[in-house]
Amino acid sequence: MSDTPSGRFKIANVAYPYRYVSMSDDKQLVGQDNGNVIQVDVKDNVAGLVTLYDGSVGVYIGIDFEKNRVVGYDDPQVLQLSAAGNGGYVIHPQDQDKVWVLDNDVIGTAITVEPAPGSNKMYWLFEMVE
């Protein structure tokens, strides 16, 4: 992949484009109507490897594999972005089939990590912030 997003973005779900990623008070990533700005730093452009940093909360975004949730960490966790062909991306651990999913459009719904569903709930749009 040569078009890995890099820079500052709001990240919206494709199935629910009015729901953006936002860090909750207990450091879980949730869908909100006004998302946080996420810094995307490319580690390997060809493989689509990135780190995600939520500067408004001061944490890196990663995956808690025990709880299958997307959460905030003090240290970076490398994630992989795979282009979906619909303008969106799948966000997942490198070379794994578990992906970020927003299960519904209720404000505050936790973003989970699960095997790829057959729906747009697993695709994410990166909207550049100036």
N, C-alpha and C positions, 0 to 999 in steps of 0.2 A: 504494500500500500504506500503510495507516495503522497497522499493528501491527508495525512494524519493532522487533525486540528491541533494548533499550538497557539497559546495566548490566553486571553481572559474571555470566559464564556458564561452565559446562563444555559443550563442544560434542561431541555424540555422532553417530555415523553411523547412519542409519536401518536399513541392511541389517545392520549389526553394532553394535547398540545398546550393547554392552559395550566398544566401542572409542571412545575419546575423543581429541580432538586434543591433542598434546603436542609441544613443541619438543625435538628431539634435540640432542646436544652439538655437531653440525655445523650447527645452525640450519636444519634441515629439519623441516617439520611432518609428524608421523607419527601412526599410530593406536596408542594404548596403553590398558592397562586402567585407568589412573588418570590422567586428563588434567589439563592445566594450567587455571587459571582465566583466562579471556579477558575483557578489558574491551572492550565493544562501545559505540562512540560514534557516534551517528547524526549524519550530515552533511546528509541530505535525507530526511525521513520518507516523503514521497510516493513518491519514486523508490527508496527502500530503500537509500540510499547510506550506508555506514558505514566506520569504520576499526576494526581489531582490534589490540589490544595485549596481549601476553603479559607481564604484570608480573613473573612469577617469573624470567624470563630477561632482561627489559628490552628487548624488541624488538617492533616492529610486525610484523604478519603481512601478507605480500604474495605476489605471483606472480613467479617467475622464468620469463619467457616463452621464454628460450633452452632451458632444461632442462625446461620444463613441470612445475615443482614449486612447492609452496607452501613459502615460506621466511621467515626472519626478516630484517628490515631496520631500520636506524637511523631512517629517516624513514617517515612514514605513507604508505600506499597506499590509495586509496579503492576499496572493493569494493562489489558490489551483492548484496543479499539478495532473492531472489524467493520468495514464499510458494508452497508446492507443493500445498496443499490436503490433505495428509496429516499436518499438524501440523509438517512439516519445511520446510526452506528449501533452495534451491539457492544456492550461494555462487559468484560469478563476477565477472570484470571488467565494468564498466558496459557494457551493451548489446552484450555478446559472448556467443557460444554455447559458449565453453569454460568448464567448471565444475570445482569440486573433486570428486575421486573417490577413495574408498578401495577399492582393487581386491580386497582379501581381508582376512581377519580375523587374519592373523599379526601378533603384537606387533611393532611397529617398522616396519610397512609404510609407505612414504612416501606422502603424499597428493599425487596428481598433478592436473594440469589438462589436460582433454581435452574433445573434443566430447561433449555429453550422451549417456550410454549409456541404454539402455532398461531401467534397473534402479534399485533403491533405493540403490545404491552412491553416487549423486550427491546424496542428500538428507541434511540435517543437522538435528539437534534441539538447541535452545538450552535448557539446563537451568539455571534461575536459581540463583545461589549467594548465600546470605545474608551 
